[in-house]
Amino acid sequence: MYDHYPAYEVPQNNIVQRFFAQRWSAILLEIALTIVITVAAGQAFEFFDPFDDEAAAAAPIAASAPDVAADALSAALKPVKERGADYVAEGRYVAAEALYDFALALEPNDAGNLGWRGYVNLQTGDYLDAQADFRRVLDLSPLDYDAHNALCWAYGESQDFTSAMQHCGQALIAATSLPQYAIALENRCWAHVEMGEYAAAEQECLAVLRMYPGCQHEFCALAHYNLGRVRLAQGKSEAALRQFNLAFRIGSQYANMYLEIGQVYDRLGLGAAAKASFAKYEDLAGVRVSGR
């Protein structure tokens, strides 16, 4: 759930039309098609070559043609992938998705493109599509940490907690560093809160914060936030407020955190703090808080 925006309506119509309306995209498509056609024509000529001796000598070259084509295609798509990453950083998810759709149409088994498109789907709340993309990543690389961690989140958002917990556990196994492990553990803490399993959530979020005392990373903000949710469920408003204050101070890209913290501030009569938290939510989510 880290770097997680809430679900909101994203226009899905005419994405392909919008993409191909861009002049540079048509040029890239022409390059890619030229590569494919050229290689195919070359292979066909080798197959029907009337000069048997020359054909036999050229056979090793023809056999390597698919690899050459793949390298050339990857090079041609490099600016598409880079532009897609730029769009993601700018929050332009419709444009980013169009670019990764295009890249995957030409390289359907590229795990990097699948991961990026899955991430875009997570950010726009398209959790079923995200699940499909990250499952394909796991088909290519069964121990991929990011894919398991993303599926923990995506299945949790779609209320499939059996699958969510399975991938939360796999992410912890696949982690190769302490930060990765802490992020996956915080993600599972969030899933436990969503399931109403507050004792497990408390244990895991506290474990994250003990690993990194005084931590200023986003996953620590989310650990404080989820621990605050646990404290609210336990009826401990003051303890919850302390956790929410720490989460707000550290900061996160998870918009729903600010919405819930703002609601708590508002209930406690902390008007200025509530206003600041709601403003942060609106900035991240791109929607207005009703009643403001």
TORRO-849906 format. One record per residue (C-alpha): residue in three letters; chain; z, y, x. Coordinates in nm, 4 decimals, padded with zeros to 6 digits. Each point is the difference from the previous one (the first is absolute). Layout:
TORRO-849906
<pt code="ALA" unit="A" z="Z" y="Y" x="X"/>
...
end
This chain:
TORRO-849906
<pt code="MET" unit="A" z="00.0000" y="00.0000" x="00.0000"/>
<pt code="TYR" unit="A" z="00.0076" y="00.2325" x="00.3011"/>
<pt code="ASP" unit="A" z="-00.2681" y="00.2718" x="-00.0115"/>
<pt code="HIS" unit="A" z="-00.0148" y="-00.0809" x="-00.3700"/>
<pt code="TYR" unit="A" z="-00.1274" y="00.2323" x="-00.2681"/>
<pt code="PRO" unit="A" z="00.0526" y="-00.0757" x="-00.3714"/>
<pt code="ALA" unit="A" z="-00.2807" y="-00.1213" x="-00.2213"/>
<pt code="TYR" unit="A" z="-00.2123" y="00.2737" x="-00.1472"/>
<pt code="GLU" unit="A" z="-00.3411" y="00.0215" x="-00.1589"/>
<pt code="VAL" unit="A" z="-00.2807" y="-00.0007" x="00.2535"/>
<pt code="PRO" unit="A" z="-00.3612" y="00.0470" x="-00.1158"/>
<pt code="GLN" unit="A" z="-00.1863" y="-00.3236" x="00.0566"/>
<pt code="ASN" unit="A" z="-00.3367" y="00.0826" x="-00.1564"/>
<pt code="ASN" unit="A" z="-00.3042" y="00.0797" x="00.2087"/>
<pt code="ILE" unit="A" z="00.1697" y="-00.0555" x="00.3364"/>
<pt code="VAL" unit="A" z="-00.3181" y="-00.1549" x="00.1369"/>
<pt code="GLN" unit="A" z="-00.2126" y="00.2825" x="-00.1373"/>
<pt code="ARG" unit="A" z="00.2277" y="00.2589" x="00.1570"/>
<pt code="PHE" unit="A" z="-00.0127" y="-00.1794" x="00.3305"/>
<pt code="PHE" unit="A" z="-00.3765" y="-00.0300" x="00.0146"/>
<pt code="ALA" unit="A" z="-00.0384" y="00.3629" x="-00.1038"/>
<pt code="GLN" unit="A" z="00.1239" y="00.0860" x="00.3492"/>
<pt code="ARG" unit="A" z="-00.2903" y="00.0498" x="00.2373"/>
<pt code="TRP" unit="A" z="00.1747" y="-00.1593" x="00.2985"/>
<pt code="SER" unit="A" z="00.0776" y="-00.3147" x="-00.1987"/>
<pt code="ALA" unit="A" z="-00.3674" y="-00.0536" x="-00.0778"/>
<pt code="ILE" unit="A" z="-00.0821" y="00.0371" x="00.3687"/>
<pt code="LEU" unit="A" z="00.2624" y="-00.2603" x="00.0932"/>
<pt code="LEU" unit="A" z="-00.1284" y="-00.2367" x="-00.2657"/>
<pt code="GLU" unit="A" z="-00.3512" y="00.0377" x="00.1384"/>
<pt code="ILE" unit="A" z="00.1266" y="-00.0771" x="00.3503"/>
<pt code="ALA" unit="A" z="00.1835" y="-00.3104" x="-00.1198"/>
<pt code="LEU" unit="A" z="-00.2952" y="-00.1271" x="-00.2017"/>
<pt code="THR" unit="A" z="-00.2349" y="00.0656" x="00.2923"/>
<pt code="ILE" unit="A" z="00.2197" y="-00.2127" x="00.2253"/>
<pt code="VAL" unit="A" z="00.0085" y="-00.2861" x="-00.2485"/>
<pt code="ILE" unit="A" z="-00.3756" y="00.0133" x="-00.0735"/>
<pt code="THR" unit="A" z="-00.0911" y="00.0269" x="00.3687"/>
<pt code="VAL" unit="A" z="00.2104" y="-00.2999" x="00.0957"/>
<pt code="ALA" unit="A" z="-00.1301" y="-00.2041" x="-00.2917"/>
<pt code="ALA" unit="A" z="-00.3587" y="00.0839" x="00.0874"/>
<pt code="GLY" unit="A" z="00.0592" y="-00.0896" x="00.3635"/>
<pt code="GLN" unit="A" z="00.1452" y="-00.3359" x="-00.0924"/>
<pt code="ALA" unit="A" z="-00.2890" y="-00.0709" x="-00.2359"/>
<pt code="PHE" unit="A" z="-00.2526" y="00.0814" x="00.2740"/>
<pt code="GLU" unit="A" z="00.1746" y="-00.2366" x="00.2393"/>
<pt code="PHE" unit="A" z="-00.0104" y="-00.2737" x="-00.2631"/>
<pt code="PHE" unit="A" z="-00.3754" y="00.0368" x="-00.0617"/>
<pt code="ASP" unit="A" z="-00.1024" y="00.0917" x="00.3534"/>
<pt code="PRO" unit="A" z="-00.3389" y="-00.1714" x="00.0774"/>
<pt code="PHE" unit="A" z="00.0713" y="00.0056" x="00.3744"/>
<pt code="ASP" unit="A" z="00.2123" y="-00.3101" x="00.0292"/>
<pt code="ASP" unit="A" z="00.1021" y="00.0453" x="00.3627"/>
<pt code="GLU" unit="A" z="00.1062" y="00.3585" x="-00.0499"/>
<pt code="ALA" unit="A" z="00.1844" y="-00.0988" x="-00.3163"/>
<pt code="ALA" unit="A" z="00.1939" y="-00.2674" x="00.1848"/>
<pt code="ALA" unit="A" z="00.0933" y="00.2452" x="00.2737"/>
<pt code="ALA" unit="A" z="00.1107" y="00.2581" x="-00.2559"/>
<pt code="ALA" unit="A" z="00.2169" y="-00.2426" x="-00.1981"/>
<pt code="PRO" unit="A" z="00.3281" y="00.0954" x="00.1753"/>
<pt code="ILE" unit="A" z="-00.0705" y="00.3687" x="-00.0716"/>
<pt code="ALA" unit="A" z="-00.0720" y="-00.0705" x="-00.3654"/>
<pt code="ALA" unit="A" z="00.3176" y="-00.2045" x="-00.0277"/>
<pt code="SER" unit="A" z="00.2028" y="00.2991" x="00.1183"/>
<pt code="ALA" unit="A" z="-00.1664" y="00.2413" x="-00.2452"/>
<pt code="PRO" unit="A" z="00.2694" y="-00.0297" x="-00.2727"/>
<pt code="ASP" unit="A" z="00.2692" y="00.0998" x="00.2505"/>
<pt code="VAL" unit="A" z="-00.2093" y="00.2936" x="00.1180"/>
<pt code="ALA" unit="A" z="-00.0539" y="00.1053" x="-00.3611"/>
<pt code="ALA" unit="A" z="00.3704" y="-00.0255" x="-00.0756"/>
<pt code="ASP" unit="A" z="00.0862" y="00.2209" x="00.2976"/>
<pt code="ALA" unit="A" z="-00.2645" y="00.2542" x="-00.0962"/>
<pt code="LEU" unit="A" z="00.1148" y="00.0034" x="-00.3598"/>
<pt code="SER" unit="A" z="00.3629" y="00.0477" x="00.1061"/>
<pt code="ALA" unit="A" z="-00.1049" y="00.2940" x="00.2164"/>
<pt code="ALA" unit="A" z="-00.2007" y="00.1515" x="-00.2856"/>
<pt code="LEU" unit="A" z="00.2997" y="-00.0292" x="-00.2339"/>
<pt code="LYS" unit="A" z="00.2500" y="00.1473" x="00.2459"/>
<pt code="PRO" unit="A" z="-00.0382" y="00.3594" x="-00.1291"/>
<pt code="VAL" unit="A" z="00.0369" y="-00.1278" x="-00.3573"/>
<pt code="LYS" unit="A" z="00.3322" y="-00.1662" x="00.0853"/>
<pt code="GLU" unit="A" z="00.1225" y="00.3045" x="00.1896"/>
<pt code="ARG" unit="A" z="-00.0872" y="00.2286" x="-00.2895"/>
<pt code="GLY" unit="A" z="00.1792" y="-00.2379" x="-00.2359"/>
<pt code="ALA" unit="A" z="00.3165" y="00.0211" x="00.2094"/>
<pt code="ASP" unit="A" z="-00.0277" y="00.3796" x="-00.0047"/>
<pt code="TYR" unit="A" z="-00.0281" y="-00.0028" x="-00.3783"/>
<pt code="VAL" unit="A" z="00.3085" y="-00.2211" x="-00.0280"/>
<pt code="ALA" unit="A" z="00.1970" y="00.2403" x="00.2198"/>
<pt code="GLU" unit="A" z="-00.1141" y="00.2867" x="-00.2242"/>
<pt code="GLY" unit="A" z="00.0936" y="-00.1885" x="-00.3168"/>
<pt code="ARG" unit="A" z="-00.3647" y="-00.0114" x="-00.1165"/>
<pt code="TYR" unit="A" z="00.0242" y="-00.3553" x="-00.1235"/>
<pt code="VAL" unit="A" z="-00.3080" y="-00.0140" x="-00.2243"/>
<pt code="ALA" unit="A" z="-00.2217" y="00.1052" x="00.2914"/>
<pt code="ALA" unit="A" z="00.1777" y="-00.2405" x="00.2363"/>
<pt code="GLU" unit="A" z="-00.0427" y="-00.2920" x="-00.2380"/>
<pt code="ALA" unit="A" z="-00.3723" y="00.0708" x="-00.0342"/>
<pt code="LEU" unit="A" z="-00.0401" y="-00.0139" x="00.3775"/>
<pt code="TYR" unit="A" z="00.1895" y="-00.3265" x="00.0361"/>
<pt code="ASP" unit="A" z="-00.1933" y="-00.1509" x="-00.2919"/>
<pt code="PHE" unit="A" z="-00.3186" y="00.0889" x="00.1875"/>
<pt code="ALA" unit="A" z="00.1253" y="-00.1417" x="00.3297"/>
<pt code="LEU" unit="A" z="00.1159" y="-00.3224" x="-00.1649"/>
<pt code="ALA" unit="A" z="-00.3353" y="-00.0433" x="-00.1742"/>
<pt code="LEU" unit="A" z="-00.1486" y="-00.0340" x="00.3498"/>
<pt code="GLU" unit="A" z="00.2979" y="-00.1638" x="00.1751"/>
<pt code="PRO" unit="A" z="00.1750" y="-00.1972" x="-00.2777"/>
<pt code="ASN" unit="A" z="00.2343" y="-00.1843" x="00.2368"/>
<pt code="ASP" unit="A" z="00.1230" y="00.2955" x="00.2014"/>
<pt code="ALA" unit="A" z="00.3805" y="-00.0187" x="-00.0201"/>
<pt code="GLY" unit="A" z="00.0421" y="00.3608" x="00.1074"/>
<pt code="ASN" unit="A" z="-00.2125" y="00.1340" x="-00.2852"/>
<pt code="LEU" unit="A" z="00.1759" y="-00.2295" x="-00.2464"/>
<pt code="GLY" unit="A" z="00.3371" y="00.1234" x="00.1189"/>
<pt code="TRP" unit="A" z="-00.1010" y="00.3648" x="-00.0300"/>
<pt code="ARG" unit="A" z="-00.1409" y="-00.0488" x="-00.3500"/>
<pt code="GLY" unit="A" z="00.3104" y="-00.1924" x="-00.0996"/>
<pt code="TYR" unit="A" z="00.2137" y="00.2889" x="00.1241"/>
<pt code="VAL" unit="A" z="-00.2071" y="00.2455" x="-00.2056"/>
<pt code="ASN" unit="A" z="00.0469" y="-00.2209" x="-00.3055"/>
<pt code="LEU" unit="A" z="00.3750" y="-00.0004" x="00.0578"/>
<pt code="GLN" unit="A" z="00.0090" y="00.3776" x="00.0230"/>
<pt code="THR" unit="A" z="-00.1931" y="00.0430" x="-00.3245"/>
<pt code="GLY" unit="A" z="00.2002" y="-00.2605" x="-00.1895"/>
<pt code="ASP" unit="A" z="-00.2805" y="-00.2572" x="-00.0190"/>
<pt code="TYR" unit="A" z="00.2399" y="-00.2801" x="00.0815"/>
<pt code="LEU" unit="A" z="-00.2139" y="-00.2922" x="-00.1170"/>
<pt code="ASP" unit="A" z="-00.2929" y="00.1165" x="00.2136"/>
<pt code="ALA" unit="A" z="00.2387" y="00.0518" x="00.2911"/>
<pt code="GLN" unit="A" z="00.1260" y="-00.3548" x="-00.0408"/>
<pt code="ALA" unit="A" z="-00.3565" y="-00.1324" x="00.0077"/>
<pt code="ASP" unit="A" z="-00.0822" y="00.1940" x="00.3183"/>
<pt code="PHE" unit="A" z="00.3116" y="-00.1050" x="00.1884"/>
<pt code="ARG" unit="A" z="-00.0353" y="-00.3632" x="-00.1085"/>
<pt code="ARG" unit="A" z="-00.3461" y="00.0076" x="00.1587"/>
<pt code="VAL" unit="A" z="00.1556" y="00.1416" x="00.3170"/>
<pt code="LEU" unit="A" z="00.2376" y="-00.2970" x="00.0039"/>
<pt code="ASP" unit="A" z="-00.2943" y="-00.2382" x="-00.0446"/>
<pt code="LEU" unit="A" z="-00.1305" y="00.1406" x="00.3280"/>
<pt code="SER" unit="A" z="00.3379" y="00.0388" x="00.1713"/>
<pt code="PRO" unit="A" z="00.2818" y="-00.1951" x="-00.1715"/>
<pt code="LEU" unit="A" z="00.2772" y="00.1560" x="00.2111"/>
<pt code="ASP" unit="A" z="-00.1036" y="00.3628" x="-00.0463"/>
<pt code="TYR" unit="A" z="00.3211" y="00.2041" x="-00.0235"/>
<pt code="ASP" unit="A" z="-00.1489" y="00.3009" x="-00.1797"/>
<pt code="ALA" unit="A" z="-00.1663" y="-00.2157" x="-00.2650"/>
<pt code="HIS" unit="A" z="00.3208" y="-00.1885" x="-00.0808"/>
<pt code="ASN" unit="A" z="00.2015" y="00.3217" x="-00.0089"/>
<pt code="ALA" unit="A" z="-00.2579" y="00.1678" x="-00.2252"/>
<pt code="LEU" unit="A" z="-00.0024" y="-00.2997" x="-00.2352"/>
<pt code="CYS" unit="A" z="00.3799" y="00.0146" x="-00.0219"/>
<pt code="TRP" unit="A" z="-00.0431" y="00.3514" x="-00.1384"/>
<pt code="ALA" unit="A" z="-00.3123" y="-00.0626" x="-00.2114"/>
<pt code="TYR" unit="A" z="00.1414" y="-00.3079" x="-00.1741"/>
<pt code="GLY" unit="A" z="00.3304" y="00.1782" x="-00.0533"/>
<pt code="GLU" unit="A" z="-00.1759" y="00.2885" x="-00.1719"/>
<pt code="SER" unit="A" z="-00.1786" y="-00.2422" x="-00.2325"/>
<pt code="GLN" unit="A" z="00.3310" y="-00.1750" x="-00.0797"/>
<pt code="ASP" unit="A" z="-00.1040" y="-00.3285" x="00.1620"/>
<pt code="PHE" unit="A" z="00.3255" y="-00.0306" x="00.1887"/>
<pt code="THR" unit="A" z="-00.0454" y="-00.3650" x="00.0952"/>
<pt code="SER" unit="A" z="-00.3125" y="00.0868" x="00.1980"/>
<pt code="ALA" unit="A" z="00.1565" y="00.3241" x="00.1236"/>
<pt code="MET" unit="A" z="00.3001" y="-00.1744" x="00.1504"/>
<pt code="GLN" unit="A" z="-00.2183" y="-00.2644" x="00.1597"/>
<pt code="HIS" unit="A" z="-00.2002" y="00.2659" x="00.1848"/>
<pt code="CYS" unit="A" z="00.3111" y="00.2053" x="00.0803"/>
<pt code="GLY" unit="A" z="00.1335" y="-00.3052" x="00.1795"/>
<pt code="GLN" unit="A" z="-00.3293" y="-00.0654" x="00.1771"/>
<pt code="ALA" unit="A" z="-00.0104" y="00.3614" x="00.1199"/>
<pt code="LEU" unit="A" z="00.3427" y="-00.0443" x="00.1572"/>
<pt code="ILE" unit="A" z="-00.1219" y="-00.3152" x="00.1750"/>
<pt code="ALA" unit="A" z="-00.3230" y="00.1685" x="00.1164"/>
<pt code="ALA" unit="A" z="00.1758" y="00.3102" x="00.1377"/>
<pt code="THR" unit="A" z="-00.0423" y="00.0306" x="00.3766"/>
<pt code="SER" unit="A" z="00.2265" y="00.2996" x="00.0627"/>
<pt code="LEU" unit="A" z="00.3317" y="00.1381" x="-00.1236"/>
<pt code="PRO" unit="A" z="-00.1660" y="00.2897" x="-00.1892"/>
<pt code="GLN" unit="A" z="-00.2321" y="-00.2428" x="-00.1792"/>
<pt code="TYR" unit="A" z="00.2951" y="-00.2188" x="-00.0916"/>
<pt code="ALA" unit="A" z="00.1981" y="00.2998" x="-00.1273"/>
<pt code="ILE" unit="A" z="-00.2921" y="00.1242" x="-00.2111"/>
<pt code="ALA" unit="A" z="-00.0494" y="-00.3446" x="-00.1538"/>
<pt code="LEU" unit="A" z="00.3727" y="-00.0334" x="-00.0675"/>
<pt code="GLU" unit="A" z="00.0082" y="00.3399" x="-00.1712"/>
<pt code="ASN" unit="A" z="-00.3012" y="-00.1050" x="-00.2060"/>
<pt code="ARG" unit="A" z="00.1870" y="-00.3103" x="-00.1133"/>
<pt code="CYS" unit="A" z="00.3055" y="00.2162" x="-00.0758"/>
<pt code="TRP" unit="A" z="-00.2217" y="00.2048" x="-00.2345"/>
<pt code="ALA" unit="A" z="-00.1279" y="-00.3187" x="-00.1657"/>
<pt code="HIS" unit="A" z="00.3569" y="-00.1176" x="-00.0584"/>
<pt code="VAL" unit="A" z="00.0875" y="00.3341" x="-00.1612"/>
<pt code="GLU" unit="A" z="-00.3050" y="-00.0339" x="-00.2263"/>
<pt code="MET" unit="A" z="00.1241" y="-00.3471" x="-00.0964"/>
<pt code="GLY" unit="A" z="00.3522" y="00.1272" x="-00.0693"/>
<pt code="GLU" unit="A" z="00.1421" y="-00.2119" x="00.2820"/>
<pt code="TYR" unit="A" z="00.2234" y="00.2735" x="00.1345"/>
<pt code="ALA" unit="A" z="00.2246" y="-00.2072" x="00.2274"/>
<pt code="ALA" unit="A" z="-00.2986" y="-00.1288" x="00.1991"/>
<pt code="ALA" unit="A" z="-00.1569" y="00.3461" x="00.0043"/>
<pt code="GLU" unit="A" z="00.3201" y="00.1591" x="00.1290"/>
<pt code="GLN" unit="A" z="00.0326" y="-00.2545" x="00.2798"/>
<pt code="GLU" unit="A" z="-00.3585" y="00.0489" x="00.1165"/>
<pt code="CYS" unit="A" z="-00.0120" y="00.3802" x="-00.0133"/>
<pt code="LEU" unit="A" z="00.3325" y="00.0226" x="00.1817"/>
<pt code="ALA" unit="A" z="-00.1365" y="-00.2374" x="00.2640"/>
<pt code="VAL" unit="A" z="-00.2988" y="00.2318" x="00.0552"/>
<pt code="LEU" unit="A" z="00.2275" y="00.3021" x="00.0432"/>
<pt code="ARG" unit="A" z="00.2279" y="-00.1890" x="00.2393"/>
<pt code="MET" unit="A" z="-00.3007" y="-00.0903" x="00.2142"/>
<pt code="TYR" unit="A" z="-00.0843" y="00.3697" x="00.0331"/>
<pt code="PRO" unit="A" z="00.3134" y="00.2149" x="-00.0259"/>
<pt code="GLY" unit="A" z="-00.0948" y="00.3654" x="-00.0515"/>
<pt code="CYS" unit="A" z="-00.3608" y="-00.1065" x="-00.0591"/>
<pt code="GLN" unit="A" z="-00.2489" y="00.2697" x="-00.1016"/>
<pt code="HIS" unit="A" z="-00.2943" y="-00.2323" x="-00.0744"/>
<pt code="GLU" unit="A" z="-00.1505" y="-00.0285" x="-00.3465"/>
<pt code="PHE" unit="A" z="00.1153" y="-00.3573" x="-00.0508"/>
<pt code="CYS" unit="A" z="00.3567" y="00.1221" x="00.0514"/>
<pt code="ALA" unit="A" z="-00.0513" y="00.2693" x="-00.2640"/>
<pt code="LEU" unit="A" z="-00.1134" y="-00.2739" x="-00.2365"/>
<pt code="ALA" unit="A" z="00.2981" y="-00.2164" x="00.0952"/>
<pt code="HIS" unit="A" z="00.2334" y="00.2887" x="-00.0895"/>
<pt code="TYR" unit="A" z="-00.1926" y="00.0574" x="-00.3236"/>
<pt code="ASN" unit="A" z="00.0198" y="-00.3644" x="-00.1071"/>
<pt code="LEU" unit="A" z="00.3648" y="-00.0200" x="00.0990"/>
<pt code="GLY" unit="A" z="00.0544" y="00.3044" x="-00.2207"/>
<pt code="ARG" unit="A" z="-00.1674" y="-00.1831" x="-00.2877"/>
<pt code="VAL" unit="A" z="00.2394" y="-00.2882" x="00.0577"/>
<pt code="ARG" unit="A" z="00.2972" y="00.2371" x="-00.0057"/>
<pt code="LEU" unit="A" z="-00.1234" y="00.1507" x="-00.3278"/>
<pt code="ALA" unit="A" z="-00.0235" y="-00.3471" x="-00.1525"/>
<pt code="GLN" unit="A" z="00.3580" y="-00.0602" x="00.1166"/>
<pt code="GLY" unit="A" z="00.1135" y="00.3211" x="-00.1716"/>
<pt code="LYS" unit="A" z="00.0780" y="00.1736" x="00.3296"/>
<pt code="SER" unit="A" z="-00.1654" y="00.3383" x="-00.0543"/>
<pt code="GLU" unit="A" z="00.1550" y="00.1801" x="00.2967"/>
<pt code="ALA" unit="A" z="-00.0929" y="-00.2783" x="00.2403"/>
<pt code="ALA" unit="A" z="-00.3510" y="-00.0039" x="-00.1455"/>
<pt code="LEU" unit="A" z="-00.0299" y="00.3763" x="00.0476"/>
<pt code="ARG" unit="A" z="00.0917" y="-00.0324" x="00.3692"/>
<pt code="GLN" unit="A" z="-00.2749" y="-00.2578" x="00.0498"/>
<pt code="PHE" unit="A" z="-00.2563" y="00.2077" x="-00.1897"/>
<pt code="ASN" unit="A" z="00.0866" y="00.3072" x="00.2071"/>
<pt code="LEU" unit="A" z="-00.0660" y="-00.1945" x="00.3189"/>
<pt code="ALA" unit="A" z="-00.3274" y="-00.1356" x="-00.1371"/>
<pt code="PHE" unit="A" z="-00.1139" y="00.3487" x="-00.1006"/>
<pt code="ARG" unit="A" z="00.0946" y="00.1432" x="00.3399"/>
<pt code="ILE" unit="A" z="-00.1942" y="-00.2653" x="00.1942"/>
<pt code="GLY" unit="A" z="-00.3022" y="00.0075" x="-00.2312"/>
<pt code="SER" unit="A" z="-00.2620" y="-00.2469" x="-00.1197"/>
<pt code="GLN" unit="A" z="-00.3510" y="-00.0191" x="-00.1406"/>
<pt code="TYR" unit="A" z="00.1308" y="-00.2045" x="-00.2942"/>
<pt code="ALA" unit="A" z="-00.0272" y="00.2451" x="-00.2881"/>
<pt code="ASN" unit="A" z="00.2182" y="-00.1932" x="-00.2454"/>
<pt code="MET" unit="A" z="00.2943" y="00.0425" x="00.2347"/>
<pt code="TYR" unit="A" z="-00.0052" y="00.3751" x="-00.0575"/>
<pt code="LEU" unit="A" z="-00.0431" y="-00.0383" x="-00.3748"/>
<pt code="GLU" unit="A" z="00.3081" y="-00.2195" x="-00.0334"/>
<pt code="ILE" unit="A" z="00.2067" y="00.2089" x="00.2412"/>
<pt code="GLY" unit="A" z="-00.0986" y="00.3123" x="-00.1927"/>
<pt code="GLN" unit="A" z="00.1131" y="-00.1579" x="-00.3246"/>
<pt code="VAL" unit="A" z="00.3381" y="-00.0848" x="00.1530"/>
<pt code="TYR" unit="A" z="00.0398" y="00.3534" x="00.1376"/>
<pt code="ASP" unit="A" z="-00.0922" y="00.1392" x="-00.3418"/>
<pt code="ARG" unit="A" z="00.2599" y="-00.2142" x="-00.1791"/>
<pt code="LEU" unit="A" z="00.2664" y="00.1154" x="00.2436"/>
<pt code="GLY" unit="A" z="-00.0853" y="00.3658" x="-00.0573"/>
<pt code="LEU" unit="A" z="-00.1505" y="00.0534" x="00.3463"/>
<pt code="GLY" unit="A" z="-00.2851" y="00.2156" x="-00.1268"/>
<pt code="ALA" unit="A" z="-00.1399" y="00.1308" x="00.3284"/>
<pt code="ALA" unit="A" z="00.0044" y="-00.3460" x="00.1605"/>
<pt code="ALA" unit="A" z="-00.1636" y="-00.1526" x="-00.3084"/>
<pt code="LYS" unit="A" z="-00.2737" y="00.2630" x="00.0063"/>
<pt code="ALA" unit="A" z="-00.0724" y="-00.0681" x="00.3685"/>
<pt code="SER" unit="A" z="-00.0142" y="-00.3759" x="-00.0577"/>
<pt code="PHE" unit="A" z="-00.2298" y="00.0309" x="-00.3023"/>
<pt code="ALA" unit="A" z="-00.2281" y="00.2321" x="00.1973"/>
<pt code="LYS" unit="A" z="-00.0293" y="-00.2612" x="00.2749"/>
<pt code="TYR" unit="A" z="-00.0840" y="-00.2659" x="-00.2583"/>
<pt code="GLU" unit="A" z="-00.2705" y="00.2178" x="-00.1538"/>
<pt code="ASP" unit="A" z="-00.1505" y="00.0686" x="00.3415"/>
<pt code="LEU" unit="A" z="-00.0193" y="-00.3689" x="00.0896"/>
<pt code="ALA" unit="A" z="-00.0964" y="-00.1412" x="-00.3400"/>
<pt code="GLY" unit="A" z="-00.2355" y="00.2777" x="-00.1048"/>
<pt code="VAL" unit="A" z="00.1551" y="00.0160" x="-00.3480"/>
<pt code="ARG" unit="A" z="00.2466" y="00.2338" x="-00.1688"/>
<pt code="VAL" unit="A" z="00.3475" y="-00.1054" x="-00.1010"/>
<pt code="SER" unit="A" z="00.0197" y="00.0264" x="-00.3797"/>
<pt code="GLY" unit="A" z="00.2322" y="00.2741" x="-00.1245"/>
<pt code="ARG" unit="A" z="-00.0345" y="00.2117" x="00.3119"/>
end
